[in-house]
Amino acid sequence: MVRTRTNSGDVVETGVPLTSAAHVVVDGEPITVCWSTIPVACTDYLVGDVASQGAVHQPADQVPDLWRSSNSSRSDWQVRTEVMCGTCGQMIGPWALAEPGHLEGDELTDLACEVADLADQEREGQRAKLIAALTDDAEDVANRLADGDLELSEVPDLEAMTEPGVGLRGNQIVAWATMPALDGGDDPEIVEVFRRLPQGPAS
């Protein structure tokens, strides 16, 4: 059986960018919850599978729920910031940790730094996978143009594109996609991979 508690604790400043924390009390236990405020989406969603889980965001002023299994020998409370992707089945969401007690000062900063490092590692890993996928897309278009299997007129003008994909900008083939904005806003990070137009039938 899983025990869940919805929290309304006191949000506290961590001093670490893109993190938030709160002091909560659950079943009489003081707990510090710390989470990343960077939205996280399924990697498959980033590379174009819109059926996969989009960005999951835990705002700085919304204390996440805690859970633990009453059937487990591990009694630590876990932070619930993730949802299951309906396509790949993986849990998707921001990093978060919980520690006993109401941490302050250096202890709170250390916990927030750990969360920030984990979130940064995850985002860099996703960016690397996204760049690899975009590289494949750009090279595929370049090869098809060189082989004459694709005409330049069939590749959209990059400036006219409203959705991620592969387009032309001058003498470059550009494959692009987006990652959620760090602040959870409407200005996503744009990731691009460039390839020069090939010399071949399409040129």
RAHUVEN-V897795 format. One record per residue. N is the residue number from 1. SS is DSSP state (@ for helix, = for strand, . for the rest). Layout:
n->N ss->SS
n->N ss->SS
This chain:
n->1 ss->.
n->2 ss->=
n->3 ss->=
n->4 ss->=
n->5 ss->=
n->6 ss->.
n->7 ss->.
n->8 ss->.
n->9 ss->.
n->10 ss->=
n->11 ss->=
n->12 ss->=
n->13 ss->.
n->14 ss->.
n->15 ss->.
n->16 ss->.
n->17 ss->.
n->18 ss->.
n->19 ss->=
n->20 ss->=
n->21 ss->=
n->22 ss->=
n->23 ss->=
n->24 ss->=
n->25 ss->=
n->26 ss->=
n->27 ss->.
n->28 ss->.
n->29 ss->=
n->30 ss->=
n->31 ss->=
n->32 ss->=
n->33 ss->=
n->34 ss->=
n->35 ss->=
n->36 ss->=
n->37 ss->.
n->38 ss->.
n->39 ss->.
n->40 ss->=
n->41 ss->.
n->42 ss->.
n->43 ss->@
n->44 ss->@
n->45 ss->@
n->46 ss->@
n->47 ss->.
n->48 ss->.
n->49 ss->.
n->50 ss->.
n->51 ss->.
n->52 ss->.
n->53 ss->.
n->54 ss->.
n->55 ss->.
n->56 ss->=
n->57 ss->.
n->58 ss->.
n->59 ss->.
n->60 ss->.
n->61 ss->.
n->62 ss->.
n->63 ss->.
n->64 ss->.
n->65 ss->=
n->66 ss->=
n->67 ss->=
n->68 ss->=
n->69 ss->=
n->70 ss->.
n->71 ss->.
n->72 ss->.
n->73 ss->.
n->74 ss->.
n->75 ss->.
n->76 ss->.
n->77 ss->.
n->78 ss->=
n->79 ss->=
n->80 ss->=
n->81 ss->.
n->82 ss->=
n->83 ss->=
n->84 ss->=
n->85 ss->.
n->86 ss->.
n->87 ss->.
n->88 ss->.
n->89 ss->.
n->90 ss->.
n->91 ss->=
n->92 ss->=
n->93 ss->=
n->94 ss->.
n->95 ss->.
n->96 ss->=
n->97 ss->=
n->98 ss->=
n->99 ss->=
n->100 ss->=
n->101 ss->.
n->102 ss->.
n->103 ss->.
n->104 ss->.
n->105 ss->@
n->106 ss->@
n->107 ss->@
n->108 ss->@
n->109 ss->@
n->110 ss->@
n->111 ss->@
n->112 ss->@
n->113 ss->@
n->114 ss->@
n->115 ss->@
n->116 ss->@
n->117 ss->@
n->118 ss->@
n->119 ss->@
n->120 ss->@
n->121 ss->@
n->122 ss->@
n->123 ss->@
n->124 ss->@
n->125 ss->@
n->126 ss->@
n->127 ss->@
n->128 ss->@
n->129 ss->@
n->130 ss->@
n->131 ss->@
n->132 ss->@
n->133 ss->@
n->134 ss->@
n->135 ss->@
n->136 ss->@
n->137 ss->@
n->138 ss->@
n->139 ss->@
n->140 ss->@
n->141 ss->@
n->142 ss->@
n->143 ss->@
n->144 ss->@
n->145 ss->@
n->146 ss->@
n->147 ss->@
n->148 ss->.
n->149 ss->.
n->150 ss->.
n->151 ss->.
n->152 ss->@
n->153 ss->@
n->154 ss->@
n->155 ss->.
n->156 ss->=
n->157 ss->=
n->158 ss->@
n->159 ss->@
n->160 ss->@
n->161 ss->.
n->162 ss->.
n->163 ss->.
n->164 ss->.
n->165 ss->=
n->166 ss->=
n->167 ss->=
n->168 ss->=
n->169 ss->=
n->170 ss->.
n->171 ss->.
n->172 ss->=
n->173 ss->=
n->174 ss->=
n->175 ss->=
n->176 ss->=
n->177 ss->=
n->178 ss->=
n->179 ss->=
n->180 ss->.
n->181 ss->.
n->182 ss->.
n->183 ss->.
n->184 ss->.
n->185 ss->.
n->186 ss->.
n->187 ss->.
n->188 ss->.
n->189 ss->=
n->190 ss->=
n->191 ss->=
n->192 ss->=
n->193 ss->=
n->194 ss->=
n->195 ss->=
n->196 ss->=
n->197 ss->.
n->198 ss->.
n->199 ss->.
n->200 ss->.
n->201 ss->.
n->202 ss->.
n->203 ss->.
